[in-house]
Amino acid sequence: MRLKSQIFQLHHITYKELKKRAQALCEEGTPELQEYIKNHKRLTKRQFTISSLKELFSSINQSSIIFVGDFHTFELNTKNYLRLARHFHEKKMRFALALEMVSASNQTSVDKYLQKKISELQFLQEIDYSRSWHFPWSHYKGIFELAKKSDIPIVALNSKGSIRNRDENAAEILAQYHLQNPDIKILILFGELHIFPNKLPRVLLKLLKSLKSLKLLTSIKKTTIIHQNLDEISDKLYSNNIKNAVIKFNFSGPDSGPEHEIETQEFSIQNSLPWTKYESMLYWFENYEEDPAFDIHQYIIEHGMKLFGDNAATKFLSICKQIIKSLRLEHLLVGDDNFLENFNIYDHSGRDYIENIICNLGNHRQKKLINHLFHAGHPFHISEKNIYYSAYYSINRLSYLVGLHLFVLFSKYLKINTDIFASNTSTVSIFFFFLQQETIAYFCSKLINPHRRCDRDKEIVYGRRDIQQDFSSQQSRRIAISNDLTLDKLDKILKNNENNNKNNNENKNDSNREKINICSVFDVAKVLGNVYGDMLFEQSSELEYQESVQLINNTLFSHQFTLSDLQLLHNLHNLHNFKRP
């Protein structure tokens, strides 16, 4: 068994837990809704083949009508929809956007907003967005911005009534629009349950056939259905170590496809981990169900950031335990069983409290760095109170904080001196402390979200002024990791910085000793840590499980980083460049 299989099991456990919790919060729903859910489960079990974006785009380019599924709490779905819209726009194709999230009765308000006759807030008030559609406006705002900027029409589709009646009403609106604009493509964003071939697509195509039989339409071109991140498909792909894919369903049976004389192709874009959409659903429930007056989309409009939620500590602890079990790090807990649960997590809702703590930090170096991270929006840890802070919530940030927590656990286990802010701590020690911390933190976030991307050719910025004295970023000089950053150069910078610091610090008070730009030292270590964590993840994922765990533990959790570790990690980078096509 390879580490990939263990990671799959970790994600599968997370997926099952989150899905169970999310479904427990949902009401059972009407018999009609249950029928739609059963239909969804049944049709996602059909046979499929691995396709490609090229085939998908070829299909939508030839289609008059394109259905795209929306899981309303999951922002990635609307981002994918927006990518399809931009594709049509860049190809200078004539098309309209059709959205479930706006009621058809508000079409006039939609038109006024696109014509810039009313403001964004006026538009949201006119359509009563907070009551008519409870999901974050920020998920859909980009669609309206593209339409407004590029003069693309938007067709409102939603209505009141049963699910079946809503499908029928939407089909009538779409059929009428297609009749009046036969040469304009329609890109439809509608709830995932509705877009299976025997639901909304069938109702619409029957109407279009009727119009054709009445000679009101001369022809009906092909249609395309695009699902997104279906659970059953994710399970099958992940069991074969496939993370991202475009799949194409095979039609079979009378209720699997639309009317047979109209060519329809049905795809699913699988580009996220299966548990992430349920995690987004839980986040929505936590903020909306616990406080119905809490307007999540208005909150995001005002603050631009998501809160962690009341169960952040539960999520944090759960991820910690999963990683410890997967990497066999239980020995780090020997002698201190309560350490894992000894933490506090804050987001920007506790900003004033965190600012007060930072102001009262006694060490100048520590205050300078934490203040730098705080204002840069970077997550951090304050050791004195065992506080973990991130301005806003995302699974990448939460798992990064877990990595910081495991680094503290590891340092405690090896009795590593973590007082790196002391005035007599060398630049080299500070750099390697941060490098190990950031490598572990990024590696942990990569374990939880393998889709997370790291630009391995990202450039590190050093200052031209006194480059061999500190890591200042003034008048930036760029040194690319993949080409110019040799170990000799880095070693020379560190050693000269250290020697210069020792000479300047003799017999001087603490206020004059601050010759190290600790913020820049951290920034360099962070970039390198991200790169090395990413490479270690890729290399270890290809190994057998036992071998990969040994590599990870020997590399990250057995000793304190030194220059020899940088050599080892640098060799990993060179190996990656050698293998890269």
HELIX and SHEET records of a PDB file:
HELIX    1   1 LEU A    3  LEU A   25  1                                  23    
HELIX    2   2 PRO A   31  LEU A   43  1                                  13    
HELIX    3   3 LEU A   53  ASN A   61  1                                   9    
HELIX    4   4 GLU A   75  GLU A   90  1                                  16    
HELIX    5   5 ALA A  104  ASN A  106  5                                   3    
HELIX    6   6 GLN A  107  LEU A  114  1                                   8    
HELIX    7   7 GLU A  120  GLU A  126  1                                   7    
HELIX    8   8 TYR A  129  SER A  132  1                                   4    
HELIX    9   9 SER A  138  SER A  150  1                                  13    
HELIX   10  10 ILE A  163  GLN A  180  1                                  18    
HELIX   11  11 GLU A  192  HIS A  194  5                                   3    
HELIX   12  12 LEU A  200  SER A  213  1                                  14    
HELIX   13  13 ASP A  231  SER A  239  1                                   9    
HELIX   14  14 THR A  276  TYR A  288  1                                  13    
HELIX   15  15 ILE A  296  HIS A  303  1                                   8    
HELIX   16  16 ALA A  312  LEU A  327  1                                  16    
HELIX   17  17 GLU A  330  LEU A  333  5                                   4    
HELIX   18  18 PHE A  339  GLU A  341  5                                   3    
HELIX   19  19 HIS A  348  GLY A  350  5                                   3    
HELIX   20  20 ARG A  351  CYS A  359  1                                   9    
HELIX   21  21 HIS A  364  ALA A  376  1                                  13    
HELIX   22  22 SER A  383  LYS A  385  5                                   3    
HELIX   23  23 ILE A  395  LEU A  414  1                                  20    
HELIX   24  24 THR A  427  ILE A  448  1                                  22    
HELIX   25  25 LEU A  487  ASN A  505  1                                  19    
HELIX   26  26 ASP A  510  ARG A  513  1                                   4    
HELIX   27  27 ILE A  518  SER A  541  1                                  24    
HELIX   28  28 TYR A  545  LEU A  556  1                                  12    
HELIX   29  29 LEU A  563  LYS A  579  1                                  17    
SHEET    1   A 8 PHE A  48  ILE A  50  0                                        
SHEET    2   A 8 ALA A 245  PHE A 249 -1                                        
SHEET    3   A 8 THR A 264  GLN A 270 -1                                        
SHEET    4   A 8 LYS A 222  GLN A 228  1                                        
SHEET    5   A 8 SER A  63  ASP A  70  1                                        
SHEET    6   A 8 LYS A 185  GLY A 191  1                                        
SHEET    7   A 8 PHE A  95  SER A 103  1                                        
SHEET    8   A 8 ILE A 154  ASN A 158  1                                        
SHEET    1   B 3 ASN A 344  TYR A 346  0                                        
SHEET    2   B 3 ILE A 387  TYR A 389  1                                        
SHEET    3   B 3 PHE A 380  ILE A 382 -1                                        
SHEET    1   C 2 GLU A 459  GLY A 463  0                                        
SHEET    2   C 2 SER A 476  ALA A 480 -1                                        
END                                                                             
